[in-house]
Amino acid sequence: MATLHTRSLAKAMMTPAVAVLLVWMVVPLVMTIWFSFQQYNLLYPERTGFAGFTNFEYFVTDFRFWAAISNTLVLVLGVLAITSVGGILLALLLDQPFRGQGIVRLLVLAPFFVMPTVSALVWKNMFMNPVNGLFGHLAKAFGYQGYDFLGQSPLFSIIIMVAWQWLPFATLILLTALQSLDREQIEASEMDGASALERFRYIILPHMTRALTVVILIQTIFLLSIYAEILVTTNGGPGTASLNLPFLVYLNSIVDNDVGIGAAGGVIAIILANIVAFFLMRAIGKNLEA
Amino acid sequence: MARSVSTTRSAITGLAAWTIGILIFFPILWIIILSFKSEGDAIGTPWHILTSHWTTEAYATVRSARTTSSTS
């Protein structure tokens, strides 16, 4: 019953919400772009005015820039690999009937509700500390020296922390996908003599692709902006070993007080995120249709 | 869950699932245990942590908003 009248009424009633969302989105974006072309250093308030592309030039020619880009990619891809493979395996396991299924699902889900800062502190001080951490004590019990995780392989340690946090999310989404799979299909394939591996490859995995797409997309969005774990544990170090793009923006705009360069970094991060999203959507977007 | 599964198989999957579940949950469990220990006991060996005196002094410190040392 959408007459012309009701349709214009609906538009009028939607306008406030759309306007608020638009302002919410556009104002910070425009301000970031505006600042990125300005000379704006909190330590030198007298230096103002249009800066052209010098902020961008400074950010891109920074010796930390390429390290930040590659670390961001390694971080995102590493966590994605661990969580999607681990999530599939865990979902398959938790889908089997066994005693205490609900409790185990709750246990597996729990890390997702721990704040990033807290989880980073727990991992840093209680587990990965070479002297006082649990891993250090275990190593000592077996006669080895404690391994300095955050000093020797900082990026790997951060991948472990973040993967621990995001594994429950992947497991949850994939488990719900698995539960919507028709049991009769499995039974039919069993009757036709399909082995467990074939069942997984040709029935279960195709059924899960859409859920897997959602997991990968959502995780990529959040993993590109990982920041708290790095700030709490390594501060981007040693050197540039665990520096990612958001953290480099933070270093420029907060630590070095240069809002202009930080904003330029933010714009570059937005562009890179859009490039990644474009390829991601093209590569797996066809799974979302149909 | 219409299909019946042999008891041995369900026992094996149950054991595996419980092991993995507890492993994944372990950091949270560990931090809960450590929250009931004094600062000196909390950095001891795991055996020392489990057997040392239980206390709520960490919670009292948080409640009185008196930070003894900065973390990080």
Interface residues (C-beta under 8 A of the other chain):
Chain A: L90 L93 L94 Q96 P97 F98 R99 G100 Q101 I103 V104 R105 L107 V108 A110 P111 V114 S119 L121 V122 W123 N125 M126 F127 N132 L134 H137 L138 K140 A141 W164 L167 P168 R183 E187 V232
Chain B: M1 A2 R3 V5 S10 A11 T13 G14 A16 A17 W18 I20 G21 I22 I24 F25 P27 I28 W30 I31 L34 I43 T45 P46 T71 S72
